[in-house]
Amino acid sequence: MVQRIDVTGADGVRLAAWEFREADSAAAAQPGPDLRPAVLLLHGLMGRAFHWSGTARWLREHRRVLALDQRGHGQSDRPAHGPYTREAFVADAEAVVEQLGLAPVTLIGHSMGALTAWQLAARRPDLVEAVVICDMRASALGEASQQEWADWFHRWPLPFPTQDAARRWFGEDDPRVERPDPGRGAFFAEVMHEAQDGWRPLFSRRQMLRARETWVHDAHWEELAQVRCPTLVVRGLDGELGRAEAQEMVRVLPAGQYAEIPDAGHYLHYDQPAALRAALEPFLADVKASRI
């Protein structure tokens, strides 16, 4: 069972948080607050909360699990003038943790959501028990990367006539696809909705470029080094985070650990939820043991 919870984020933005609960579990049947350890799942720039469904299914067996549609995404507000800054995204996650009583929380983030997770852990260590970083780089990407994304957004053949057409384009016809990738196609099909003229993304590409602009030019090693809680860096073997950089991130982290998932690309949490579970469970067990 999935329950929507509305949260007020920074600047009064309405955020949609989604709580994943077992309908017949003891925690679901008990009145009052869920006192189990909490996990907050943070999607990336192209994502939405429900991309975490495969991960949430097993996490919810022993934890309180929520996923957030971050501002500009999913069912959360998309304010025309933003802001879509790092400060705004981090403040939104902080508001969710505080308003829903999740602290001390484990933050599991993918890509941009992972950056939000470690920035919140660095700024508010009192709120965060552990962090999982899924395929996010700490180094600066630069202007060339930003221009590449702008050009890519411009090539999207919008509107798509059907959701399946979107799935085929992102999985087969997108110039950025080196070989057919059905998982990638399914990932992007899930962020499409039916508009009056066809299928369009739930987010504004212009707003996503503005959000990306606020972090691609900077390196984030200093904030990473300030994360004192246990932190797991996970990379897909074919993802965007290289092994050398991932291992350097682990070295910089005061309590860093490393995991690698074969046969996974950038969207590892969506493509390989079972393999991600195998990587996360030992880490989360250690976090639990340290809590006792």
Secondary structure, DSSP 8 states (H G I E B T S, - for coil): -EEEEEEE-GGG-EEEEEEE--TTSHHHHSSS---S-EEEEE--TT--GGGGHHHHHHHTTTSEEEEEE-TTSTTS---TT---SHHHHHHHHHHHHHHTT--SEEEEEETHHHHHHHHHHHH-TTTEEEEEEES---S---HHHHHHHHHHHHH---SBSSHHHHHHIIIII-TT-SS--HHHHHHHHTTEEEETTEEEESS-HHHHHHHHHTTTTS--HHHHHT--S-EEEEEETTSSS-HHHHHHHHHHSTTEEEEEETT--TTHHHH-HHHHHHHHHHHHHHHHHHH-
